[in-house]
Amino acid sequence: MICKQSSDIQGGVRDDTDGEVSGGSNGADFMAYHRRFYSLHSALMLAFLVSGMIHNGGNRKYIPVNPNELHSLVSQSNKVSSNEAEMSSCIRAYVNVHSSTSEEDLAAVCCGNFGDRMNTTNNEQYQSNLCHPRMPVLGVPPHRVPFALRLTRPVEAWVLPLLPIFIRLIYQLMMLIVSRRRGSKEVASSSSGSQSITTTLRRLLFYFLLLNFRGWCLYIGANALEDYVILPWLTGNTVVSPLRTNPMSDVEHELYSSTEPSCWYKDVLKAHHKLATERVGHYGCYGRPFDFSDHVVLFLAHYLPIFVMEILIYRAFPFWSTDAAKSVGTKRRLAHFLSTGALWNTFHLFLFLYMHLIILQVLRQTTTYFHTPAETLVGFGISLIVQVPLIYLMCSGRLQWVGNYIGLPCSQQVFLIDKGD
């Protein structure tokens, strides 16, 4: 059985001497490679997730507050924290919403200009990592790393996951224009170029629908289900109104109960949190009720699945065959590198590794400081609604009609194309 998905369809390099895809291999080998890749990816993802939950310390969940007002509040308390001397230079501040008083250990955290200080105790290290996190491998603060602090913003959340396929599409359009300028001798090449663009556009549509499913069903739908069905059923509390202060950030649910303890930090909340709370007519503890991590769902069901799928397609159908370099003279290889898909291949691989690094680090930071382990686990479970079907599609060799439509590597026993195609 001949596989109709060729490197021509994907914009790769075809070897016309024997009809095989350059660098092609048995379809079963692709499936085996996909399984190994997903196993490694899943192990790395779980390692960051579990590491964050372990370092959370049990039931901590921080929200940002007004640093000046927090300084005044801590100064008036009977027990002064070890970093009280630095409270006057606070540039950011956080409170643990599950702490009952400001005197509890790490109930209030002040972030000053002392990020390079060497800490000795576990608590000081925990606080330092909250205030002054550093990217692994790179060893620099996130604000110096492009996109590290912008992953949850609407524009970046919709553009960045699609960037790899946009790169492939741009390259295919460029090659189509070049082939058509060469004249009638390149009619076959031009035809295959048009077919490759069609396949890429189909996969782009598939990704677009996937992102919309995550946004409408796993974000808006799941939050509505949590607000109006699950939490009222489990707690008996009434939902006043879910606060949606930022459509791409973790929402804060406001449930009220006559037995809810007083909120010691309500006077140090930021202005927009106070305004949002007053607008729904409720003065309870902002951020305290259970709230599954939307950020975990965003990273694991929005960003990573598309990046992983596209890098696996890149591996099967690279822009530029490395075998082509063997026929190029040493003096011409640099020019060939710059004028062919090699430059695109390199950038594509770099983009995948770079985005993987910052997403996993931000994931760990979220699970360590901004959600309890229970909220993280629920978010992870919701993300499996997207992850499991995609892994099945990429690794099982089944649902071949879907794979053929969006241009996935075939699972047929032989990976060949007809010379006449």
Stockholm file with secondary structure:
# STOCKHOLM 1.0

chainA/1-421         MICKQSSDIQGGVRDDTDGEVSGGSNGADFMAYHRRFYSLHSALMLAFLVSGMIHNGGNRKYIPVNPNELHSLVSQSNKVSSNEAEMSSCIRAYVNVHSSTSEEDLAAVCCGNFGDRMNTTNNEQYQSNLCHPRMPVLGVPPHRVPFALRLTRPVEAWVLPLLPIFIRLIYQLMMLIVSRRRGSKEVASSSSGSQSITTTLRRLLFYFLLLNFRGWCLYIGANALEDYVILPWLTGNTVVSPLRTNPMSDVEHELYSSTEPSCWYKDVLKAHHKLATERVGHYGCYGRPFDFSDHVVLFLAHYLPIFVMEILIYRAFPFWSTDAAKSVGTKRRLAHFLSTGALWNTFHLFLFLYMHLIILQVLRQTTTYFHTPAETLVGFGISLIVQVPLIYLMCSGRLQWVGNYIGLPCSQQVFLIDKGD
#=GR chainA/1-421 SS CCCSCCHHHHTCCBCTTTSBBTTCCCHHHHHHHHHHHHHHHHHHHHHHHHHHHHHHTSSCCEEEECHHHHHHHHHHSSSCCTTGGGGGGCSEEEEETTCSSTTSTTSEEEECSCTTSCCCSHHHHHHHHHHSCCCTTTCSCGGGSTTTTTTTSHHHHHHGGGHHHHHHHHHHHHHHHHHHHTCGGGHHHHHHHHHHHHHHHHHHHHHHHHHHHIIIIIIIIHHHHIIIIIHHHHHCCEECCCBCSCTTSCCBCCEECTTCCCCTTGGGBCHHHHHHHHHTTCCSCTTCSCCCCHHHHHIIIIIHHHHHHHHHHHHHSCSSCGGGGGGSCGGGHHHHHHHSTHHHHHHHHHHHHHHHHHHHHHHHHIIIIISCHHHHHHHHHHHHHHHHHHHHHHHSCCCHHHHHHHTCCCCSSSCBCCTTC
#=GC SS_cons         CCCSCCHHHHTCCBCTTTSBBTTCCCHHHHHHHHHHHHHHHHHHHHHHHHHHHHHHTSSCCEEEECHHHHHHHHHHSSSCCTTGGGGGGCSEEEEETTCSSTTSTTSEEEECSCTTSCCCSHHHHHHHHHHSCCCTTTCSCGGGSTTTTTTTSHHHHHHGGGHHHHHHHHHHHHHHHHHHHTCGGGHHHHHHHHHHHHHHHHHHHHHHHHHHHIIIIIIIIHHHHIIIIIHHHHHCCEECCCBCSCTTSCCBCCEECTTCCCCTTGGGBCHHHHHHHHHTTCCSCTTCSCCCCHHHHHIIIIIHHHHHHHHHHHHHSCSSCGGGGGGSCGGGHHHHHHHSTHHHHHHHHHHHHHHHHHHHHHHHHIIIIISCHHHHHHHHHHHHHHHHHHHHHHHSCCCHHHHHHHTCCCCSSSCBCCTTC
//
